[in-house]
Amino acid sequence: MSAWLISLEGTEAGHQLALVLALAAAFLHAVFGAMQKGRFDPWVMRGAIDFSYFAIATPFALFVVPWPEPHMWGIFAGAFVIHFIYKYLQAMAYQRGAYTVVYPVVRGMGPLFTVIGAGFVFGETYSGMQWGGVFLLVGGIFGLALYNYFTQLTDRRELLHALGLAVLTGAMVAVYTTYDAWGIRATADPFTFLAWFFMIDGLAMPFFGWKRWKTITPRPPVVPLFKRGVAGALVAYASFGSVMLATRLDKVGEAAVLRETSVVFAAAIGVLFLKETVGPRRLFLMALIALGAVFVETGG
């Protein structure tokens, strides 16, 4: 399978597959965010997810995929630090703010900075229509966040704190997207990067989740928690793996922008499963996000 994927790099078939992978990653990322913000404390939930994907990835990393090249160890160390900062900030934001306010801000920061970063790192260029699509998508995402903020009935001061953390988290999304795209291109086999990334990335947050689990009352029941942890790990594999493969097959910036249509999926999840409401204004803003993604995809 690795040889087949590598053969598609830079081709029209690779471009189409990257589109499908990026949209799949968008849906799955929204599912993942809702799982972390859902039934259990976000610190505990993230710890259970990371422990699960560490445990599942380890045998694949050690015994299935080709061994990483020597230069990859430094890349994995950098990815570990970047993703730890991202997850730490994200858990703090989710702890303080509503999902429908925090999630759009986190995702809205990423695509603009990723497109700019991809231009510097990978030399990617975009048409005027594509830049218009980026700004339309980002504007729709931040409009959605502002609308959600002003219609929340919770403590506004705490929500502002959550928004500040969400902005920082979104900046880290841009950093890890660009860095990981560079990392997956630096190894011969993309599945080597994915397997070792998940094994290494799953080392830190279980410790923080365990510490949090010991201090909260009532403590989340272990069996349901780890059932969700395993489910979250499988979603993480599919979501992160899809967007990383998309960045190897095609433009990093396009994949990053398309992934942020996850905000539309997140709103649907918020309505169906978290009992949140969507009115005509939010539907209009979500339509702008989707239209921006269409411009980015068709304007190249």
Protein Blocks (a to p, Z undefined) as FASTA:
>chain_A
ZZmmmmmgopaklmmmmmmmmmmmmmmmmmmmmmmmmmbcfklmmmmmmmmmmmmmmmmm
mmmmccddfklmmmmmmmmmmmmmmmmmmmmmmmmmcfklmmmmmmmmmmmmmmmmmmmm
nopacdfklmmmmmmmmmmmmmmmmmmmmmpcbdfklmmmmmmmmmmmmmmmmmmmmmmm
mmmmmpmblklmmmmmmmmmmmmmmmmmmmmmmmpccdddfklmmmmmmmmmmmmmmmmm
mmmmmmmmmcfklmmmmmmmmmmmmmmmmmmmnopacdfklmmmmmmmmmmmmmmmmmZZ
